[in-house]
Amino acid sequence: MAPEDTPTAVVTYQQLDWAIIAVACAAVIALAVLLMVLVTNAEFGEGPPTLPPHPEACQPFCSGGMGY
C-alpha cells in the first residue's frame, strides 16, 4: 500500500471508566449477598416432622436396632 493510499481517519475507542466497572461489580456482589440472605432465611413449607413408618413397613431394609 502506498503512503498516499493510507486512510486519513483515525478511529478511536472511548476508554471505560474504572469507577463504572467498580460500581457495577459492587452492585452485582451486593445483589448476590442479598439473594443469599433471602434464600437462607426462607421457609419452604417445611411442616412438622413426619413420624417414622411402622417397623414392619421397612422390614426388608431395616438392620439391627431394637429387634426390628
N, C-alpha and C positions, 0 to 999 in steps of 0.2 A: 504494500500500500504506500503510495507516495505521500509526502507531507502535505500536499495540497488537498488530498482526499480525506484527511483525518477530520472527524466531526469537531465542530467548534463548541457544541453544547456540552456542558459538564453536568452529569446527573449526580445529585447529592441526596443522601437519605438523612432524615432527621434522627438524631440520637434519642434513645429512650431515656427518660429522666429516671434516675435510680430511686428517687423518692416515690414515684408512682409504683415502681416494681415492689418496693419495700412495703408500701401501704397495701397493695394487692395481696402480697404474701401474708401479711399480718391479718388481713380480713379473712383469708381462707383458713388460716390456723385458728382464728377465733371462732369461726363458724364450725369447724371440726370439733373443737372443745365443747362448744355449746351443744351440738348434737350428741356428743358422747355423754355429757351430763344428763341430758334429757332421756336418753335411752337407758342409762344405768339406773335412773330413778323411776322409770316407768313400771307400772304393774300390768302384766299381760294377762289379766284374768285368771291369775293363779288362785283358785279357790282353796278351801280347806284340804289338807292332805287326805288322800283316799286310804281306806283301810286295806291292809294286805288281804289277798284272797285266802279262802279257806285252805288249810294244809293239803287236803286231798286234791284240790284243783291243780296243784303243781307236782303231783306225785312222781311222774317220770323224771322231773327235773330237780326235785329237791334232793339235797345231800346233807346228811347229818343233822344235828340240831334238834333237840327235844323229841326224838323218836319219830320224826316225820319220815 
